Amino acid sequence: MTQAVQTLRWVDGALEMIDQRILPARFEYITYASALEVAEGIRSMVVRGAPAIGCAAEYGVALEALRLRPAAPAAFVAGMEHAFEVLAASRPTAVNLFWALERMRSVWHANLQYPQSEIAATLLAQAHEISAEDVRINRAMGAHGATLLADGARVLTHCNAGALATAGHGTALGVFRSAVEAGKRISVIADETRPFLQGARLTAWEMVQEGIPVTLITDNMAGHLMRCGEIDAVIVGTDRVAANGDVANKIGTYMVAVLAQRHGIPFYVACPLSTIDLSIPDGNAIPIEERAAEEVTGFRDCQWAAKGVKVRNPAFDVTPAELVTALITEKGVVRQPNRENIARLFLV
Ligand code: MRU
């Protein structure tokens, strides 16, 4: 069992996160010492991917408590409240962020009577535990998902739902890893995933690192490959699943799901329970982040679009539940997700 990529790590009392903006050209960690810094790391996408954002936010809360240990009690409480607010405002779509912050808040509130140094230590232990739990969950999802893939399967994925998007192993890429560990020959087709290029830069890099066969395509090639019979299944991750099974994921996912249905190709979503938001009735209520125009008009220092052009940059889209063949969760595979079978997942 290898841990190829350590997206977040705790070193000498600080959080280190791989700078995913510069991969694969450079592999560098950035060090974070406060909640505000972590919130900026999430906003600017040093760290991205729903579960990884949640883990980063937990460490952000723990860092803030550690930083504020010597403060007067009122200043400690005010500083912690501010940390929760700033972290919650960093990105809107991935529900794991809010799920993680809620867990940290309840641990904080349950320990209010203890000295601040003890509260900080307990919050840090909780952050470590949630990250370790994330890897366990991904491995469970991987084992369930691997049963859906035949030996030799050629599987398309969109964006990066890999180790880089989680505390380790990955969700969609975790299924590929688990299938390969189980002895299956799997080949991955990675959509490049405009505009941030998570597929070309991150998924391709992760798969190449591990020797899992991967072929990169631009986003507009998926339909052609499906029509030519070169894709057997699609597996993607998700940022938020509504109570009725509608799936928010990286912009372009909906297009892939429509194409998959047209060609009779199964469309699977790797989805930890922490990504299901029962408070949201359907996909229309999922907040969709709009990002900067510069991500669409060019990349880094190279601008290619006409100056002054109007731009839209929604970072996510919603795939209706009817297009989802199954959700792959840590509790098993949920075929034809709907309100009833999703609610059942949460019964003890
Ligand atoms: O904008 P990003 O890179 O944070 O978007 C990531 C995705 O859309 C992933 O598919 C999703 O978070 C699942 S990651 C296991």
Boltz pocket constraint, residues with backbone or C-beta under 6 A from the ligand:
constraints:
  - pocket:
      binder: B
      contacts: [[A, 47], [A, 48], [A, 49], [A, 50], [A, 51], [A, 94], [A, 158], [A, 159], [A, 160], [A, 161], [A, 162], [A, 165], [A, 166], [A, 170], [A, 171], [A, 172], [A, 198], [A, 236], [A, 237], [A, 238], [A, 239], [A, 249], [A, 250], [A, 251], [A, 270], [A, 315]]
      max_distance: 6.0
